[in-house]
Amino acid sequence: MAVLVERARPRVVREHRWAGWFAVGAVCFGAFMGQLDASIVTLTFPALQREFGEPLAAVQWVSLAYLLTLVGLLAAVGRIADAYGRKLTYGYGFGVFTLASVACGLAPTLTWLVIFRVVQALGAAMLQANSVALVVGSVRREKMRAALGVQAAAQALGLALGPAVGGLLVDTVGWRWVFLVNAPVGLAGLIAGRYLLPRTRERTPLGRFDGAGVALLATASTALLLAISGLSGLALPDWAVPALFGVGVVAAGGFVLRENSAASPILRLAVLRPPVVSLGLVGAMCGYLVLFGPLALLPQVPVAHGATGVVLTSLPAGFAVAAVAADRVLPARLGSRARIGAGAVVAALGCAVLAGVSGTWEVGVSLFAAGLGLGVFIPANNSAVMGAIPTRMSATGGGLVNMARGLGTALGVALVTLCLHAGGTGGRSLALVVLAAAAVLAAVTGLASPRAARTA
């Protein structure tokens, strides 16, 4: 069928000496839009609370429903893309994400908004499961870390513009335009993907689709985050929180057993055996937790007389600077292992300092420092993970990296909400201690993986 065929790039693009970087640029549209959406949505929480008369624990599901769907689908969509084509899946993802964004902007109730966010997450999964694989497959191996740094910088640009643009939109034309703003970026991404992305060269047959594995993974992640939300103030019966924790643990165990026995699992657990992959995915989850946690924290703890959006921009600004400049400034002999450790330590120090300051300038500098550390850590960590995964499974590997990102983002929102609910007046400090601890854990995972030092 024509709708399932990947179209070749125009010859003038395909034969150009910068063809690989054109493809990286096309992927950056999706990276930018995904992170713009992620950072903007947290700023709508107060407006959504006022309009729909719901507590923060309910409104946060505008983010969590999206993130849970994303986490549950990334590995499965990665497997489908490895079989049927990464460019094809990426293009359809842009279409679904853009249409769902418009639906979110027109949602009449909080319930419908959450439903449309689930559909939007389906499109995001089709984008994100393929983004890393498309970057890795478009440039030479020795350029992989630099290319992933450019992609990370596009993510950072979306994060950086999110607080400022989101705050402006919410304060002027209203929260609905936070979603509607995705439409023009999505249209540009569709056109860029069609003409700049390469067709898939290596494919892995799908076999029988592992629906049970997808269901178990979705059940585990949803139950565990629902339990955390229950502890954070979401109205649930007293018995529900321990029951949800139990369901989550059982579903997680069932997922592992299923993937070990399924003929065509969505996640071949053998991929996780190299320490650089398994520890790197834990590190990625912690890194994105630290990156997104402040975006959920500071709108709930206003600083600098309403300057929250501007202050928050300093975190992704530092991330963007380091992601782009690290390969040019840091010595080439400084391998991924050293960059992972150093970047995570700097991020931890930034969070630790943030716990003791409150002025606009001090908060901004601390966030910028944390962003610098994450901008060194995340591209090096992701490059190490992807370098250890076979090329024919690159979309599956990219799906795992982005699944770790989704989990980290979801935990950033959920744990910050939990700290604010449980910590009372000390909730801000408690949340920052948790973020600093996550950054330290990220450093430990990098330093504990000896193979990361030899990965480009």
N, C-alpha and C positions, 0 to 999 in steps of 0.2 A: 504494500500500500504506500502511496506517495507520502502520506502523513507520517510514516514511520521510516522515511529515508532521510539520511543526513545529506544536505546539499554541500557541494564543494565550494570553497572560497574562490572568488575571481582569481584568475591567473596572476594578475598584476599584484595582488596581495600575497598569494601563495609563494611567488618566486622572489619577493622582495627580501632584502637582507635583514630587515627588521620584522619579518613576518611573525616570529615568535613573540616579540614584544608587543606587536599589534594585538595578538591573542591575549596576552597578559592584560593589556589595557581594556579589552572587552570584558574580561572577567572582573575587572575593577568596578564596572558598573554595578554588578550584583553585590560585590563586597561593600561598596559604598551604600547602596540602597538598604541592604540588610542591617547594617550598623546604624544608619540614620534612623531607621524605624525603631531599632532596639533602644537607642538613647532618647529618642523623642517620646516614646510611649510612657516612660516612667514619669515624665513631667506632666502628663495628663491626669495622673492619679487624683490630685486634689480637686481638679475640675470635675472629674467623673464622680467623686464622692459627693460633691455638692449637687450635681445635676440629678443623679440617680438615688441619692439618699442612702448610700451603702457605706459600710466601714472599709478601712484600708484592706483588711484581710479578705474581703470579697472582691474589691476592685483590683487587687494585685493579680487576680486570675485573668485579667486582660493580657498580662504578660505571661503568666504561668501556663495558661492553656495553650498559647502559641509555642512556648518553649518545650512543653511536654510532648506535644504533637511532633515538633521538630526532632526531638531526641528519639522518639519512638520510630520515626520513619527514616532517619538518615542512613542507617546501615542497610535497610531494605532497598531504598532508592539507589544507593551506591551500587548494590549488586545488580539491580535492573539496568543501571546506566552502563556498567561493565559489559553487560550482555547485548544491549540494544543500541548503545551509542551515547557518549557523554554530551556531545554538542546538541543532539536531539532532545535529550532530557533537560538540559540547561535551558534551551529555548522555550520549551513548554512551561518550565518552571517560572520564567519571567512573565508569561501570559497569565498563568493562574495567580501569581502573586499580585500583579497589577490590578486585575479585575477584583480580587478579594479586597484589596486596599480601598478601592472605590466603594465596595459594599460596606466596609467598616465605617467609612466616613458618612454613610447614610443610615447606619444602624439606629432603630427607634428605641431600643432598650439595652440595658447592660447584658442581658442574656443573649440577644442577637449579636451584640458586639463580640462577645466571647465566641459564639458559633462561627462568625465570619473570620475571627482570628485563627480558628482551627483550620479553615480553608486556606487562609493566607499562609499558614505554616506548611501546608502541603506544597505550595509553590516554592516556599523558601527551602524546603528539604530538597526539591529538585535542583535548585540553584546551588545550595551549599554542599551537597554530596558530590558535586562535580567540580566545584571551583578549584580546589587544590589540585585535583587530578589534571584539569585542563592547563593549569599553570605549569605543573611538573612535566607534562607531555609536550609543551610548546617550546621549551628552552633547553639548552645543553645542560648536562648534569652539574657542571662546575658553576653554572649561573643560577642553580635552583634556589640557593639561600637568598640571593639578591632579588630574584623574581618574587619569592614569597614575601620578602620585605616590602616590595612595591605593593603587593596585594594587601599586606597588613597596613601599609600607609593609607590605602584607599578606605579600609575599614576605619582607621583612625580619623580620617577626614569626615566620614559619616558620623562617627561618635562626637567629633569636635563641633560640627555644625549642629548636631542634634539638640544639645541644651539651649544654645542661643536661638536657633530657628524655632525649636519647639516652644520655648518660653515666649517668643514673639507671637507665634501663631495662636497659642492658647490665650494670651492676654489681649489680642486684637480681634481676629476673625473666629476664634473658638477652637475647641479640641478636635472637631471633625476634620479640619484641614491638616491636622497632624498625619492623618491617613491619606487624604486626597493628594497630598504633595508627592506621594510615591508615583502617581500616574505618569507625569512627564519623564521622570527618570527611567521608569519601566519601559516606556516606548523607545527611548534612546538605547536602552540595553538590548531590546529585541532586535533593533536594526544592526547594532554593533556585533551581536552574536552571530547573526546570519552571514555577515560579510567578512568577519575577521577570525572566527574560531575554526580550527582545523577539524576534519572528520576523525573519528576514532580509528586508530590503526590496529590495536590489539584488543580482542574481546574475550570474555570468559563466558561460556554457555551458562544460562541461568538454571536449567533443570527445573525440577518441581519447586514452585514457590513455597517458602516456609512461612505460611500464615500463622501457625502456632507460635513460632519464634517471635514474630512481630507482636502478637497479642501479649505474650508473656513479658516482653521488654516494656511495652507500653503500660501494662498493669503494674509492673514493679516501680517504674519511675513515677507514675501518677499516684499510686498509693503512698509512697514515701513522701512525696511533696505535699500531698493532701494532709498527711499526718503532721508535717512541720507547720502547715498553715493552721491546722487545728490548735497547735500550741501557740500560734501567733495571734489568735483572737478570732479565727473563723468560727462561726456558730455551728458546732457539731455536738452530738451527744457525748457524754463522758466516756462511753465505751468505745467510741469510734476511733479515737487516736491510737490506743494500743492495738486495736483490731487492724487498722490500716498499716501500722508498722509490721504486724505479723504477715499480712497479705503481701506487702512489698518484699519482705525477706523470702517468703515461700516462692513468690513469682520469680525473683531473681535466681534462686536456686534451681527452679524449674527451667528457666531460660538456659542456664549453663548445661543442665542435663540434656535438654532438647538439642542444643547446638552440637553437642558431642555425638549425638546419635542420628541426627537428620541427614538424609542423603544429599540435600542441597541446602545447607544452612544459610541464613542471611549473614551470619558472622562465623567464619572459620576460625575457631579459637586458636589454631596453630599460628595464625598471624600475630597473636599476642605474646607468643613465647619468647621472642628476643627481648631482653630487658629494655633495650632502647625504645621499643614500641610500647610495652605495657607501662613502664615507668614514665615514658614521655607522654602518654595519654593522661595519666594522673596529673602530671605537671601542667599539661594544657588546661585541664579542668580547673586546677587551682589558679593558673594565670588569668583565665577569663573570669573567674569568681572575683579576683582582686580588681580586674578592669571594670566590671559592671557593678560591683557592690556599691561604690560611692555614688553611682548614677541613681540608685534607688534610695540611698541614705540621705543625701543632702537636700533633695526637694522636701523631705519630711522634717528636716532640721535646718530651717532657713538661716543663712549667714549673710552678713554684709548688706542688711537692709534691702533684700530683694535681689541681690546680685548673684543668686544661685546659678543661673544659667551660664553667666560669664565665668564664674569661678570653676564650674564643672568642665568648661572647655579646656582648661589648662591640663587636665589629665590626658585626654586623647591627643592634645597638641604635643605633649611630651612624647607620647607613644608614636605619633607620626614622624617626629624629628628623628628619633632613634631608629625606627624601622627603616627609613630611607637612608640615613647617614651611617649606620653601623658598619656596613660592609666597606664604606669608603674611608671611614675614620679609624676603625679598629684594625690592628695588624692582621694580615692574612693568616699568620701562623697561630692566631688565637682561635682555636677550634670551637665547635659547637658546645662541647662540655663546659669549657671555661665561660663562654658567653651565657649559657643557661644559668650557671651558678651565680655569676656576677650580676646579671640582670635581675634575677629573683631577689637577691640580697638587697639591691638598691630599691626595688619595689617595696620590700618589707620595711626598710628604714623610712621610706616616704610615708607609709601607713602609720608607723609608730610615732613619727613626729607629728602627724596630723592629729593624733589623739590628744596632744597637749597644746594645740593652738586654736584660735578662734577668729583672729582678724582676717580680713579679706586677703591681704598680701601674703600672710603666712600660710593660709589654707591653699591659696593658689600655687605657691612655690612647692609646698609639700606634694600636692597632686601632680604637678609637673614632674617632680623627681620620680614619683612612683610610675608615671607614664613613661619616662625615659627608661627605667629598668625593665618595664614590660615590653617596650619596643625592641630591646635587645634580646630579651628572653624568648618571646613567642615565636618570631621567625626562625631562630636557631633551633628551638625545641621542635617545631613542626617540620623543619627540614630534616632533622635527625630521624624523626619518626617515618617520614615518607621515603627517606633514603634506604630504610630497612625493609620496605614492602615491595614485592615484585611489581614491575610495570603493568602487567596484565590485570593486576588487582588495585590499580591506583585510585579508581573511584571508590572502591570499598575502603581503602586506606584514608582517602580524603573524607569519606563519610564518618569514619571513626574519629578523625581529628575534629570535625565539626560537631559530632555527637558529644565529644568531650567539651567543646565550647558551649554547646547548648546546656549541658548539665551544669557547667560552671556558671553560666549566666542565670539559670533557674535557681541554683543554690545561692548565688549572690543576692537575688531578690528575696528569696524565702528566708535566708539566715539573717539578713539585715532587718526584715520585718519582725522576725522572732526576737532579735536583740532589742529592738525598739519597744516591743510589747513587754518583754520580760525584764528589761533593765531599768524601766522607769526613767528617772532623770539622768541616770547613767547609761542609757541605751546607746547613745552615740559613741561613747568611749568603748563600750563592750563590743559594738559592731566593728570598730576600727581594730580592736585587739584580734577579733576573729579574722579580719582581712589580712592583718600582718602575719598571723599564724599560717594562713593559707599560702602566703608568699614564701615563708620559710620552708613549708612542705614542698613547694615547687622547686626551691633550691636543692633540697635534699634528694628529690627524685632525679634531678639532672646529675648531681655529683655521684649518685649511687649507680649510674649506668656507665660502665667503662667503655662500651662500644660507641657512645655518643661522641667521644673525642675523635673518632676516626670517620665520622659521618660528615659529608659536605654541608 
